[in-house]
């Protein structure tokens, strides 16, 4: 019979600090992007091609977020998820425990966290998505690094081809909108007005119904990024199996090659993303959409890997190691801090809190992001002066292993 009694979470002294640092940076980038989703109906205004903010500072801030953050940090988090999966499975197999069953329980609990997040806080949750896709990693756990790399490359190319296949006919056609998209536009107009009214002034029940409608709408196109997310999971597994993160100093030359190999095409692809989003190269809506999605998915992957390798290379320098260490406590309790960001932001913007929905511009949103994240750095640092795990991390581990974990 398989057993789990001998399995315990990774002790603090055995943690890979580099992963915590990169995870902390990813939390900052994700908050920077999500601040827009918390703050105004970007889900619908983008579809309607509306310029929501007209202040020059807000327009400049919008460009900044698009260039440096939009689409770049969920690939980073996906990569880290794959790294964590391999480390978790490797340690569990060393203990000869119920590896598959234990991991499935872990994913089921992550799914539960995600669904509770959606129901009570915010429609833009990523946890449930990772939990569902994460199950497929069990099929790859015994694959060789070469196989992982090949599958990752195939999966990265797949969504780009899918997007081209979907949007190219309309992009080169006569510009006529299919009836489907006309219906989507009418629905977006209705939901934009509803979002503004409900999130800024509604009670908890009204906000819940709006949140469920937004969630239902948002998941319709989520299949486009499933291959990309799974590919980044596999790249994270590949990196952990080859000890590229755990022993980065020994792989410095390879990391530099990846760093440069991602930066050059990444810059071009992000330029394509910006051109598509702001229609800088064409007036055609379909062609702009093609540029934007290809640039966002392919460019986000390239720049995400550029960010990861940049941190791993810089961490080998003493002065940068001290600077980046500020991020480690935040990344060490990433689940808690991710949910905490939703609690703080919905309280600021929703009607049951300060009701500032639709009123805080992009520039002010960046300032607010930095202020919240600075608070999370302090909170995380103080927390780990007294505890071993973050509060939600402790709960997740306790439920996973079926045994109350010591948290001192």
N, C-alpha and C positions, 0 to 999 in steps of 0.2 A: 504493500500500500504506500502511496506517495504521502509525504509528510511535510509540514511547514513549521513544526515546532522549533527546529534548529536555525531557522532563517531570521535574521535581524536586519534592520536598516543599516545603511552605510554609516559608520561612525564619522564624526566630524574630522578626525585626524586623517581619515582615508579619502576624504573628498578631493576632487580635482578642482582646485581653486580657479583655474582658468575657465572652467565651465561656468562657475558662479559669476565670474566677472563678465563674461560674454552675455550670460543670461540677464544680469543687471542692466547692461547696455541695451539689450533687446527690450526690456521692460520700459525703458525711457523712450525708445523709438516707437513702441507700440502705443504708449500713452499719447505721444505727440500726434500720431495719426488718429487714434480713437477720440481725441479731444473734439475733433470735428463732428464725429458721429454722436457724441454726447450732446453737443452744443446746438446743432441746427440740422434741418432735414436734408443732409447731403445725399442720403440714399435716393431721394426723389429729385432734388434740384439738379443733380448731375445728369440724370436721365432727361430732364427738361432743358438741359444746356443753359442753365441760369447762372449768371454771375452774382452770387449771393452777397459778396462784400465788394464795395466800390471804393473804400478808402485806400489810398496808395500803399499805406503800411500793411493793410490786410491783404492786398493783392500780392505784394512782395513776400509776405509771410506764406501765402498760399503756394507760391512758386517754390519757396524754400522747402516746405513740407513735401511737395511733389518730388522735387529733385533728390532730397536727401533721406526721406523717410517712407513715403507712400510705396507700398509693395516690397520694401526692402527688409523689414524686420520680422514678418511672420515666416519667411524662409529661414532666418537665423534661428528663430524659436523651433522651427521644424527640425533643423539640423541638430540642435541641442537635445530635442526629444529623442532622436535616433541614437545620439551618444549615450544618453541616459538609459535607453532601452538595453543597449549592449552591455553597459556596466552592470545594470540590474540582473540581466540574465546570466552573465558570466559569474557573478558572485553567487547567485542562487544555484547554479549548476555545480559550483565548487562545494556547496553544502549538501548536494544531492537531495534537494527538496522537491516539492511539487511545483516545478518551474512553470509549466504551461498554465496550470490551474491558478497559481498564485498571480501570474501576470494578468490573466483574464479577470480575476477579482479586482486587481488594481485598476484595470481599464473600466470595469463596470462602475467602480466608485468614482473615477474621473468623469464618466458620463453623468453620474448622479450629480456631482458638483456642477457640471455644466448646465444641466437642465434646471437645477435650482437657481443658478445664476440668471438664466433666461426668464424663468417664471417670476422671480422676485426683484430683479435688478435691471437687466439690460439685454436687448435683443442681439447684440453683436458678439456674443460669447464664442470663443474658439475652443474651449475645453471639450465640449461634446464632440466636436468635429475631429479633434485629435484622438479622442478615445475610440471612435468608430474606425478611423483609418489605422490607428495604432494596432488593432487586432491583427491586421494583415502582416505585421512584422514577424509574427510567429512563423510564417511560411518561409522567412528568409534567415532565421536565426542560425542555421547551420551552413549557410551558403558561404562560399569562399569570397575573399575581398574582390577578386576579379568579377565574379558574378554580380555582387552588389553594385559595383561600379557600372557594369554594362546595363543592368536594369535601371539604375539611376539616370543614366544618359538617355536611354530610350524614353523613360517617363518624363524627362525634362523637355524632350523634343515633341512629345505627343500633344500637350495642351496648345503649343504654338501652332502645330499643324491643324488642330481642331478649330482654333480661333480663325485661322486663315480660311478653312473650309466653310465655316459658318458665315463669316462677314465678307469674304472676297466677292461672291456673286453680286451682293448689293452694292459693294464699293465700285465695281466696274459697270454696273447696270445703268439704268436710266434715272436712278435717284428716287424712284417711286417707293413710298413706304408701304410695306405689306400691312394688311388689315390688323394683323397681330400687334405690330408695333404701334399702330394708332390706338389700339385698345390699351396697351401698356402706358402710353402717354396720358390718356384720359385718366387712368387709374392713378398715375403718379401725381397729376394735378390735384386730384381729390385727396390723396393721402398727404400731400405736402401741407395743404390747408388744415387737415385734421391733426397732423403732427404738431404744428405750431400752436393750435388751440389747446390740445390735450396736454402736451408735455409742459407747457408753461403755466397752465391754470387748472389742469384736471386733478381729481383726487386719485388715490392709489388704484381703485377699481378701474377708472377710465384709462389711466396710464397702463395698467396691465393689459387691457384689451387692445390698446394701440400698439403696445410692445409685441403682443402675439401676432398682430397683423404685419408689423415690420419684419419680424422674424420669418414669417411664412413667405413674405416677398423676397427677403434677402437670400434664402436658401435655394431659390429657383436656378441661380446661375453658379452655385457653389461647386458644381461638378467640374467646372473649368479649371479649378485649382487643385482638385484631388490628385491628379498625377504629379503635379509639382510638389505638393506637400509630401506625398509618399516618396518621391525621389529624394527630397532633402532628408527624410527619415533615414533612407538607405545610405546617403552620403555620410550622415552622422554615424551610422553603424560602421561604415567603411573606415572612417577616421579613427573611431575608437578601437576597432580591431587592429589597425596598423599603429596604434599608439601615437597618432599625429598630434592629438591634444594633450594626452598624458605626458608625453616626452617630446614636447615641441622643439626644444633646443637641439635634439638629435636630428630633427627633420627640417631644420631652418631653411636649407636650400630649396627643398620641395615646396615649403610654405611660401617662399618668395616667388617661385615660379607660378604657383596658383594665384598669388596676390596680383602679379602683373598680368597674368593671363585672364583674370576676371576684370581688372580695372579698365583695360583698353576697350574691349567690346561692351563692357558695362556702361561706359560714358556714352558711347554711340546709342545704345538701346534706351538709356534714360532720356537722351535728347529726343528720340523717337516718341517716348512716352509723353514728354512735355509738349512736343509738337502736336501730338494727337489730342491731348487733353484741352489745349488752348487753341487748337486749329491754326497753327502757325504755318503749315505747309499746304493746306487744302481747305476749301470751303465745303467739301463733301462730308456729310455727317457719317456715312458708312466708312469712308476711307479714314477719317480721323479716328473713328472707333477702332479700326484695325490697327493703326499705328499705336494707339493708346494701350490696347490690351497686349499686343505683342511686346511693346516696350516695357509694360508693367511686369508681366510674368517673366520674360527672359531677362530683362534688365534687373528686376528685383532679385532674381536668383544670383546673377553675376555680382551685383553690388553687395548682396548679403554675404556671399563668400568672401568678397573683398574686405568687408568689415570684420568678419571672423578672423581671417588670416592677419589682418592689421593688428588686432588685439593680441593674437598669439605671438606675433613677432615683437611687438612693443613690450610685452610682459617679460621678455628676456633681458630688458634693460632695467637697472635698479631704480632709476628715478621714475620711470613709467610704471613699474610694479607698485611703487608706493601710491601713485596717483590712482591707478585702477583699483587698488584694494578697497577704495571707498565703495565700489560697486558690488563687491563680493557678498556682503551681508544681505543686500537687496535681492541679488540673484539666488542666494541660499534659501530664501523663503519666497520664491517667485509666485507660487500659488496664492499665498496669503496676500502678497502685494498686488497681484493682478486683480483679485476680487476687491481689495481695498480701494483700488483706483475707481472701480465702478461705484462703490458705496459713496466715495467722496464726490465724484462728478455728478452722479444722479441727484445727490442732495443739493449740489450747487445749482443745477439746471432745471430740475423737475419741479412741478407745482407743489408737491408735498415738502419741498425744501425752500430754496431761495427763489425759484421760478425764473431763472435767467435764461431759459431756453431761447435761442435765436437772437440774443442780445450781445453776446461776447464775440468780438471780431477775432480773426485769425491771429493777428499780432498779440492781442491780449491773451489768446488761448495758449500761445507759446510760453508767455510769461507764467501763466497759471500752471502749465505743464511742469516747468522747471521748479516752481514753488512746491507743488505737490510731491515731485520726485525728491527734492531736497529733504522734505519732511519724512519721506519713506527711508531715506538713507539714515537719518538720525534715529527714527523708530526702529529700524532693523538692527542698527548697531547697539542700541540700548537693550533690545530684546535678547540678543545673543550674549549679552553680559550676564544674563540670568538663566537662559534656557538653551536647550540643545537643538530643538526644532522650532520652526514657526508654528503658530497655532493650527492652521489648516493642514500643514505638513504632518504635524503630530497626529491629528485626527485621521488623515489619509493612511499613515503608516499603521496606526493602531487597528483600523478596520481591515487593512490589507493582511496583516499578520495574525489578526484575531487575538491580539495580546496587547494590553496597555503598555505603551512605551514609556520608559523613563525619560523625563524631559528636563533634567537638571545636569 
